Amino acid sequence: MSLQDDLSAVRRNLDELTRKVEQLEQQAKRQKPTPPAPDPSRMVTIPDTPYDNALWTDTDDEGLGARDRHAP
């Protein structure tokens, strides 16, 4: 095979790959279900105000253990 034949084969393969990807994109668009709209009655508003520090009294730092104890 000559270089020109190799380049032609690469071009054909690239064109075929491009067509296949476009077909897959079209199939994905047709099969993609539209997600339902969120139900406003189930939404919870989270306030921006800071939490009361008293909520964290006597708590351990997760993964770090208790403040008054040391790792073995």
Backbone as CSV, one residue per row, in Angstrom:
resi,resn,N_x,N_y,N_z,CA_x,CA_y,CA_z,C_x,C_y,C_z
1,MET,0.833,-1.186,0.000,0.000,0.000,0.000,0.876,1.248,0.000
2,SER,0.414,2.202,-0.720,1.160,3.458,-0.761,0.688,4.374,0.351
3,LEU,1.414,5.418,0.552,1.047,6.410,1.566,-0.318,7.018,1.251
4,GLN,-0.564,7.256,-0.035,-1.849,7.834,-0.448,-2.999,6.885,-0.123
5,ASP,-2.788,5.579,-0.325,-3.812,4.581,0.006,-4.059,4.543,1.510
6,ASP,-2.980,4.632,2.282,-3.117,4.648,3.736,-3.899,5.865,4.204
7,LEU,-3.592,7.026,3.648,-4.308,8.245,4.027,-5.782,8.179,3.640
8,SER,-6.061,7.591,2.495,-7.459,7.438,2.067,-8.214,6.501,3.017
9,ALA,-7.555,5.437,3.441,-8.184,4.491,4.370,-8.439,5.160,5.715
10,VAL,-7.483,5.951,6.182,-7.664,6.669,7.447,-8.826,7.637,7.327
11,ARG,-8.920,8.365,6.214,-10.014,9.319,6.001,-11.362,8.603,5.996
12,ARG,-11.448,7.448,5.315,-12.703,6.682,5.285,-13.088,6.227,6.700
13,ASN,-12.100,5.727,7.434,-12.374,5.264,8.796,-12.803,6.413,9.699
14,LEU,-12.169,7.564,9.545,-12.538,8.728,10.342,-13.939,9.213,9.999
15,ASP,-14.271,9.209,8.721,-15.624,9.603,8.304,-16.672,8.636,8.858
16,GLU,-16.363,7.351,8.812,-17.285,6.348,9.353,-17.451,6.527,10.859
17,LEU,-16.363,6.783,11.556,-16.424,7.024,12.996,-17.280,8.247,13.306
18,THR,-17.104,9.307,12.529,-17.897,10.521,12.720,-19.379,10.226,12.534
19,ARG,-19.721,9.456,11.489,-21.140,9.106,11.260,-21.696,8.291,12.424
20,LYS,-20.914,7.337,12.912,-21.377,6.489,14.020,-21.595,7.308,15.292
21,VAL,-20.689,8.242,15.574,-20.843,9.084,16.766,-22.090,9.944,16.637
22,GLU,-22.329,10.499,15.448,-23.535,11.308,15.240,-24.794,10.469,15.431
23,GLN,-24.773,9.218,14.947,-25.919,8.331,15.144,-26.149,8.053,16.627
24,LEU,-25.066,7.796,17.365,-25.201,7.546,18.801,-25.736,8.768,19.531
25,GLU,-25.295,9.954,19.146,-25.803,11.178,19.772,-27.301,11.332,19.518
26,GLN,-27.739,11.052,18.302,-29.169,11.139,17.990,-29.969,10.112,18.792
27,GLN,-29.450,8.899,18.914,-30.140,7.869,19.700,-30.219,8.278,21.162
28,ALA,-29.156,8.841,21.671,-29.147,9.259,23.077,-30.157,10.365,23.311
29,LYS,-30.302,11.284,22.368,-31.284,12.363,22.516,-32.702,11.809,22.526
30,ARG,-32.951,10.802,21.696,-34.297,10.220,21.648,-34.611,9.418,22.901
31,GLN,-33.617,8.772,23.488,-33.848,7.902,24.631,-33.761,8.623,25.960
32,LYS,-33.255,9.835,25.963,-33.053,10.553,27.217,-34.403,11.019,27.780
33,PRO,-34.817,10.471,28.922,-36.071,10.928,29.511,-35.902,12.318,30.133
34,THR,-36.940,13.098,30.040,-36.885,14.415,30.664,-37.193,14.256,32.143
35,PRO,-36.358,14.804,33.007,-36.601,14.665,34.447,-37.847,15.454,34.857
36,PRO,-38.581,14.925,35.821,-39.769,15.654,36.273,-39.374,16.942,36.992
37,ALA,-40.260,17.907,36.916,-40.017,19.175,37.613,-40.071,18.934,39.124
38,PRO,-39.245,19.625,39.892,-39.274,19.430,41.346,-40.618,19.843,41.935
39,ASP,-41.038,19.090,42.923,-42.302,19.374,43.601,-42.045,20.425,44.679
40,PRO,-42.572,21.649,44.513,-42.304,22.704,45.488,-42.766,22.365,46.899
41,SER,-43.772,21.507,47.033,-44.264,21.176,48.372,-43.256,20.324,49.153
42,ARG,-42.294,19.714,48.464,-41.298,18.874,49.137,-39.988,19.606,49.379
43,MET,-39.885,20.847,48.947,-38.654,21.611,49.118,-38.574,22.180,50.533
44,VAL,-37.359,22.182,51.071,-37.132,22.680,52.419,-36.204,23.879,52.317
45,THR,-36.562,24.956,52.950,-35.724,26.141,52.950,-34.694,26.031,54.070
46,ILE,-33.433,26.234,53.728,-32.348,26.209,54.703,-31.972,27.656,55.000
47,PRO,-32.076,28.088,56.242,-31.764,29.489,56.543,-30.260,29.758,56.437
48,ASP,-29.921,30.994,56.126,-28.522,31.399,56.028,-27.919,31.769,57.378
49,THR,-28.734,31.860,58.400,-28.233,32.243,59.722,-27.375,31.117,60.291
50,PRO,-26.316,31.442,61.021,-25.457,30.400,61.586,-26.193,29.591,62.662
51,TYR,-25.752,28.349,62.812,-26.317,27.500,63.849,-25.849,27.980,65.224
52,ASP,-26.647,27.685,66.227,-26.293,27.989,67.606,-25.132,27.080,68.018
53,ASN,-24.040,27.641,68.515,-22.873,26.849,68.908,-23.193,25.854,70.018
54,ALA,-24.246,26.081,70.774,-24.620,25.146,71.834,-25.009,23.781,71.256
55,LEU,-25.381,23.747,69.980,-25.726,22.462,69.351,-24.519,21.533,69.283
56,TRP,-23.328,22.090,69.266,-22.125,21.292,69.075,-21.402,20.983,70.386
57,THR,-21.974,21.338,71.509,-21.356,21.036,72.793,-21.330,19.522,73.000
58,ASP,-20.219,19.015,73.506,-20.037,17.582,73.801,-20.079,16.702,72.553
59,THR,-19.702,17.225,71.433,-19.652,16.403,70.220,-18.209,16.067,69.881
60,ASP,-18.023,14.982,69.192,-16.693,14.578,68.730,-16.507,15.064,67.302
61,ASP,-15.278,15.381,66.952,-14.974,15.703,65.566,-14.876,14.389,64.813
62,GLU,-15.734,14.232,63.822,-15.786,12.968,63.107,-14.427,12.639,62.502
63,GLY,-13.959,11.466,62.774,-12.680,11.017,62.251,-11.499,11.452,63.095
64,LEU,-11.683,12.382,64.004,-10.579,12.861,64.832,-10.683,12.371,66.266
65,GLY,-11.837,11.871,66.637,-12.025,11.385,67.992,-12.437,12.507,68.939
66,ALA,-12.515,12.144,70.182,-12.940,13.106,71.206,-11.818,14.089,71.498
67,ARG,-12.181,15.288,71.897,-11.189,16.341,72.158,-10.328,16.045,73.384
68,ASP,-10.884,15.349,74.361,-10.149,15.134,75.610,-9.409,13.793,75.635
69,ARG,-9.397,13.049,74.532,-8.708,11.764,74.481,-7.670,11.782,73.370
70,HIS,-6.685,10.908,73.483,-5.623,10.826,72.491,-5.693,9.471,71.798
71,ALA,-5.214,9.439,70.591,-5.174,8.179,69.855,-4.154,7.254,70.487
72,PRO,-4.391,5.960,70.439,-3.447,5.002,71.043,-2.108,4.995,70.340
